[in-house]
Amino acid sequence: MNKTVTASLAGLVFHIEEHGYEKLLAYLKEVRTRLGNDEDADEILKDIESRIAELFIERTADRREVVEDKDVEEVIAIMGAPADYGDAIENDPDPQQFAQAAEGSRKIYRDTDDKMLGGVCSGIANYFGWEVTWVRLGFLAMLFFAGTGVMLYIALWIILPLASTTAEKLEMKGQTVNAQNIKDHFKQFQKEVQDLGSSTNKRKIKDAGNQLFSSFGKIVAIFFLIMSAMALLILGYWVFTKDFIFSITNTGVNGLSMSEFMQVMFTPNQNLLLTIGVICVFVGPVISMIAFAIKLFFNIKQNNKVAYIMSGATFALGVILLSVFTTFALRERSASHETVERIDIEDHYDIVHLDIFEDNHFSNDFTDSEDYFFELIEKDGDEVHLGWPTLDIYSSDGDNIELIVTKSARGKTKREAISNATSIRYPVQINRNKITVSPFFTFDLENRYKDQDINVILKIPNGTKVQLSEKMSRVLGDVNNDMDVSEDKLAGKTWIMRNNTLHIQ
Amino acid sequence: MKLDNTKAQMKKGILEMCILSILDGKEAYPSDILTELKTAKLLVVEGTLYPLLTRLKKAELLSYRWEESTSGPPRKYYTLTKEGKKALEELSLSWDELVKSITKIMSNE
């Protein structure tokens, strides 16, 4: 009485006598080795398995249930020695690759015979000779690190090939990747580094370039890919969570993070589009990099088209989302409006005192308005403060002192632009001949930033003096003056108006 | 002197042409092709055929379609492509020339 093994060949089930089964396995393994580097090796092997299955069926057609030893031997004889397969291929397999394969070095595959989900864990366990339970626990543990385990698992699921033919299943459980292998690999690496040094060996290296990458190139490439992928992800994470706009406020330097800035700029829906779009644009290339690194690391021959298609699709989706977002964001800013408020001062004064309020949001110590243009933005609850109003001084047409406050903003429609402009809060205080303006203006967060701006014009009759406080440099525009000095030199002095030009007093 | 090896080499060179020729004007699956080649004693072991078929298919000289089989695994039915037909014509021409010149050499002896 003989023991039999149940095995599947080309999708059909056979009961094979144990001894014959082992012979068949060894035969298929050797054929696989002979086919070597041929990229069609998998297809050829499937054809061969399929033919062997046919021959078995022919032999068991007469009542018999079991494929016997002698059937296996006959079929192997019909199929021919493994050596013949190699000869049939145009290029003999790379001798080095061949030697490696002959030793039965392991290849990584997903093992669907022992799977919970996609056979990734059991495949990895097979490759490194580990206990599958520990690999699974490892992936579970990684779940608690921002779900990296899920990402990695899905990536490996897509990239690692499935062990579908019997020979592939054998390869999967071949020689363990152990210290000796790694040592050999490292020796080869060292040798290649030495070879790189001597130019006489250049040709040799070029020949070795038949393989996609040499060991040396491979290690460099994997390192580079992993570093780039990490850099991209860290950059993405950093941009979203860390402060990147700094405003110097009276409580010190305050930061505005990307997400806060986006709240000021765009509606929640637009932000969602923008966020997903940016994530896709980052993650797309990262998928390709990880896929390529895994491919190199495990020496996988097959191209993982799915990974590259996914990578491209993710990137394309990101670009589309960003374009949609840009269209929305631009459309919301297509109309513009300016509202003008004129304040007449009825009484006549020889001198006007100009000052700004204490700055209770930003610093009181700014001098040059050019230096802090974008930093003077702050979100305070439901309000946004912007610290760049400008004030110009001209001659008035009549005898009156006049203050003209122009509020401007954009909007989706003219109506919205008007509403956005008029709702800007900009306090001005006039107390006899003392005019005090605010160093910043305020609008509601729900309006979003739509180019809101404040421009103040002070008109004084010729011959009227104007005394500018030291802090006025914060808001002063490019005022004509006989000294031809810039705003920070204008402040803190008293001037007299003649023909649209301030003269030093 | 390994005469067997020389004979095998001779046969190997013309195997591809014979496969193309068998598939000229008809569809066949590997088992049919094997029967013809084995009858003609061009092929001793079957395994050699598969890498050849895959190579010819990859060179776009052959194409195949799947067909379910009641008695076994699904079968690949191969046919010649346009390029395959052209290749066969070209090979046949050079075969004829080869036969002529070889006959001449052998008889001149």
Boltz contact constraints between the chains, C-beta under 6 A:
constraints:
  - contact:
      token1: [A, 10]
      token2: [B, 73]
      max_distance: 6.0
  - contact:
      token1: [A, 12]
      token2: [B, 73]
      max_distance: 6.0
  - contact:
      token1: [A, 40]
      token2: [B, 54]
      max_distance: 6.0
  - contact:
      token1: [A, 43]
      token2: [B, 54]
      max_distance: 6.0
  - contact:
      token1: [A, 44]
      token2: [B, 50]
      max_distance: 6.0
  - contact:
      token1: [A, 44]
      token2: [B, 51]
      max_distance: 6.0
  - contact:
      token1: [A, 44]
      token2: [B, 54]
      max_distance: 6.0
  - contact:
      token1: [A, 47]
      token2: [B, 50]
      max_distance: 6.0
  - contact:
      token1: [A, 48]
      token2: [B, 50]
      max_distance: 6.0
  - contact:
      token1: [A, 50]
      token2: [B, 73]
      max_distance: 6.0
  - contact:
      token1: [A, 53]
      token2: [B, 73]
      max_distance: 6.0
  - contact:
      token1: [A, 54]
      token2: [B, 72]
      max_distance: 6.0
  - contact:
      token1: [A, 57]
      token2: [B, 72]
      max_distance: 6.0
  - contact:
      token1: [A, 78]
      token2: [B, 46]
      max_distance: 6.0
  - contact:
      token1: [A, 79]
      token2: [B, 46]
      max_distance: 6.0
  - contact:
      token1: [A, 79]
      token2: [B, 47]
      max_distance: 6.0
  - contact:
      token1: [A, 80]
      token2: [B, 45]
      max_distance: 6.0
  - contact:
      token1: [A, 80]
      token2: [B, 47]
      max_distance: 6.0
  - contact:
      token1: [A, 84]
      token2: [B, 45]
      max_distance: 6.0
  - contact:
      token1: [A, 84]
      token2: [B, 47]
      max_distance: 6.0
  - contact:
      token1: [A, 84]
      token2: [B, 48]
      max_distance: 6.0
  - contact:
      token1: [A, 85]
      token2: [B, 47]
      max_distance: 6.0
  - contact:
      token1: [A, 88]
      token2: [B, 48]
      max_distance: 6.0
  - contact:
      token1: [A, 88]
      token2: [B, 51]
      max_distance: 6.0
  - contact:
      token1: [A, 88]
      token2: [B, 52]
      max_distance: 6.0
  - contact:
      token1: [A, 89]
      token2: [B, 51]
      max_distance: 6.0
